[in-house]
Amino acid sequence: MYKRVTLRDTVEVPPKHLADVTPALVKNLLQDKLEGRVDEDVGSVVSVIEVKDIGDGAVLPGKEGVYFEAEFDAVTFDPQMQEVVDGEVVEVVNFGAFVGIGPVDGLLHVSQISDEYLAYDEEGQALASRESNRTLGVGDAVRTRIVTKSIDERNPRDSKIGLTAKQVGLGKHGWLKEERESRQAQAEGE
């Protein structure tokens, strides 16, 4: 999901900064230009970490600044289909829960949370089961798997990621802990 990659890009240095073209300046300009944007090859650029090399500047006709090609390391976010991800419930609605999994939220549809019927508790901002008294609410840590994704390159925040928690080993961390302890107690009792 998160990767450290080496990239190359061109950055415009405004005339007022031409006397001091440093890696720190180029890093700031690259951060302004790239962070939060999606590159189809590497995913969403989360952070520019370090500028490794700055090439010679080039002047373009009709442009005020000087353009430098830079090589730099960046952290990117590129969720993969079927990838298991941990996240935190950031919002609960009547049809499911939105889970923060990095710079975007994924939808954990109510049908993908449990085999039990889950009722929406608007006051408590939670989904609750009458059968097992289990609840899923804002702030809960969950382990899910990515089952659908539609990345919006123009506006990454509008990307849609579908999640499931119905397989063994997936779900709210508290539920997983209960199941693990139950299996251990059964094994010790045999």
Phi, psi and omega per residue, in radians:
M1 nan -0.987 3.069
Y2 -1.708 2.405 3.125
K3 -2.413 2.587 2.966
R4 -1.756 2.125 -3.081
V5 -2.246 2.722 3.029
T6 -1.773 2.213 -3.089
L7 -2.203 2.871 3.021
R8 -2.219 2.421 3.083
D9 -2.737 2.835 3.128
T10 -1.790 2.392 -3.131
V11 -2.250 2.458 3.123
E12 -1.603 2.165 3.076
V13 -1.720 2.082 3.140
P14 -1.100 2.668 -3.103
P15 -0.919 -0.653 -3.086
K16 -1.151 -0.280 -3.115
H17 -1.869 0.069 -3.044
L18 -1.153 -0.415 3.140
A19 -1.297 -0.258 -3.053
D20 -2.443 1.137 3.118
V21 -1.462 1.725 -3.092
T22 -2.028 2.852 3.043
P23 -0.987 -0.634 3.142
A24 -1.129 -0.737 3.108
L25 -1.124 -0.829 -3.132
V26 -1.090 -0.696 3.099
K27 -1.039 -0.811 3.125
N28 -1.068 -0.730 3.127
L29 -1.152 -0.705 3.098
L30 -1.149 -0.692 3.112
Q31 -1.059 -0.814 3.127
D32 -1.064 -0.661 -3.068
K33 -1.353 -0.692 -2.905
L34 -1.919 -0.544 -3.024
E35 -1.098 2.276 -3.105
G36 1.575 -0.099 3.126
R37 -1.670 2.739 -3.112
V38 -1.828 2.329 3.005
D39 -1.968 2.193 -3.035
E40 -1.077 -0.392 -3.131
D41 -1.483 -0.593 -3.033
V42 -2.078 -0.147 -3.130
G43 1.713 -2.731 -3.111
S44 -1.459 2.277 3.115
V45 -1.390 2.017 -3.128
V46 -1.516 -0.788 -3.080
S47 -2.733 2.404 2.961
V48 -1.526 2.143 -3.005
I49 -1.662 -0.897 -2.990
E50 -2.636 2.344 3.051
V51 -1.571 2.147 -3.093
K52 -1.623 -0.643 -3.063
D53 -2.656 2.461 3.058
I54 -2.121 2.118 -3.128
G55 -1.337 -3.072 3.087
D56 -1.239 2.564 3.137
G57 -1.351 2.663 3.098
A58 -2.280 2.423 3.103
V59 -1.754 2.321 3.115
L60 -1.901 2.411 -3.134
P61 -0.986 2.318 3.090
G62 1.431 -0.005 3.139
K63 -1.927 2.492 -3.100
E64 -1.394 -0.735 -3.044
G65 -1.377 3.098 3.049
V66 -1.987 2.400 -3.051
Y67 -1.756 2.214 3.131
F68 -2.076 2.368 3.016
E69 -1.571 2.288 -3.089
A70 -2.163 2.543 2.988
E71 -1.882 2.318 -3.029
F72 -2.659 2.791 3.042
D73 -1.707 2.472 3.126
A74 -2.454 2.697 2.993
V75 -1.705 2.257 3.139
T76 -2.116 2.761 3.117
F77 -2.080 2.036 -3.111
D78 -2.442 1.503 -3.108
P79 -1.133 2.435 -3.110
Q80 -1.918 2.549 3.073
M81 -1.016 2.435 3.117
Q82 1.268 0.048 3.128
E83 -1.249 2.384 3.074
V84 -1.543 2.239 -3.064
V85 -2.320 2.500 3.001
D86 -1.691 2.493 3.125
G87 -2.722 -3.082 -3.141
E88 -2.180 2.377 3.103
V89 -1.160 2.139 -3.112
V90 -1.866 -0.314 3.108
E91 -2.784 2.485 3.074
V92 -2.106 2.298 3.104
V93 -2.262 3.024 -3.052
N94 -1.098 -0.389 -3.104
F95 -1.787 0.056 3.109
G96 2.711 -2.773 -3.095
A97 -2.305 2.431 3.028
F98 -1.641 2.283 -3.050
V99 -2.034 2.179 3.080
G100 -1.309 2.051 3.136
I101 -2.225 1.015 -3.086
G102 1.826 -2.478 -3.087
P103 -1.330 -0.077 3.100
V104 -2.233 2.862 3.067
D105 -1.874 2.479 3.052
G106 -1.853 2.675 3.109
L107 -1.695 2.147 3.017
L108 -1.795 1.623 -3.086
H109 -1.092 2.570 -3.087
V110 -0.951 -0.574 3.139
S111 -1.275 -0.228 -3.100
Q112 -1.847 0.159 -3.111
I113 -1.639 -0.792 -3.015
S114 -2.740 2.805 3.024
D115 -1.375 -0.266 3.116
E116 -1.404 2.713 3.051
Y117 -1.283 2.261 3.133
L118 -1.981 2.154 3.116
A119 -1.649 2.565 -3.136
Y120 -1.542 2.168 3.077
D121 -1.841 1.714 -3.047
E122 -1.138 -0.698 -3.141
E123 -1.098 -0.823 -3.093
G124 -1.488 -0.026 -3.101
Q125 0.868 0.965 -3.097
A126 -2.601 2.830 2.960
L127 -1.901 2.307 -3.029
A128 -2.293 2.541 3.079
S129 -1.806 2.328 3.074
R130 -1.389 -0.479 -3.090
E131 -1.193 -0.881 -3.026
S132 -1.948 -0.010 -3.090
N133 1.089 0.343 3.088
R134 -1.402 2.516 3.087
T135 -2.280 2.691 3.048
L136 -2.273 2.075 -3.075
G137 -2.396 3.081 3.131
V138 -1.008 2.328 3.137
G139 1.663 -0.225 3.138
D140 -1.254 2.407 3.072
A141 -1.491 2.348 -3.123
V142 -2.356 2.665 3.018
R143 -1.973 2.169 -3.084
T144 -2.339 3.056 3.073
R145 -2.206 2.420 3.129
I146 -1.347 2.149 -3.118
V147 -2.007 -0.372 3.053
T148 -2.529 2.622 3.035
K149 -2.662 2.441 3.070
S150 -2.401 1.792 -3.061
I151 -1.593 2.205 3.100
D152 -1.663 1.839 -3.063
E153 -1.194 -0.524 -3.131
R154 -1.307 -0.651 -3.137
N155 -2.416 1.537 -3.052
P156 -0.948 -0.521 3.137
R157 -1.156 -0.318 3.111
D158 -1.602 0.087 3.093
S159 -1.119 2.625 -3.124
K160 -2.102 2.197 3.120
I161 -2.209 2.185 3.108
G162 -1.707 2.393 -3.084
L163 -2.130 2.763 2.985
T164 -2.335 2.657 3.082
A165 -2.338 0.356 -3.026
K166 -1.509 -0.279 -3.125
Q167 -1.416 2.825 3.096
V168 -1.035 2.372 3.135
G169 1.553 -0.010 3.113
L170 -2.023 2.697 3.096
G171 2.338 -2.959 3.111
K172 -1.120 2.377 -3.084
H173 -0.966 -0.685 3.119
G174 -1.082 -0.687 3.115
W175 -1.170 -0.699 3.140
L176 -1.119 -0.676 3.113
K177 -1.136 -0.758 3.107
E178 -1.039 -0.784 -3.127
E179 -1.129 -0.695 3.131
R180 -1.119 -0.788 3.124
E181 -1.134 -0.643 3.115
S182 -1.131 -0.753 3.114
R183 -1.121 -0.697 3.125
Q184 -1.135 -0.715 3.132
A185 -1.123 -0.692 3.105
Q186 -1.137 -0.730 -3.141
A187 -1.140 -0.641 3.135
E188 -1.278 -0.489 -3.123
G189 -1.389 -0.228 -3.101
E190 -1.434 nan nan
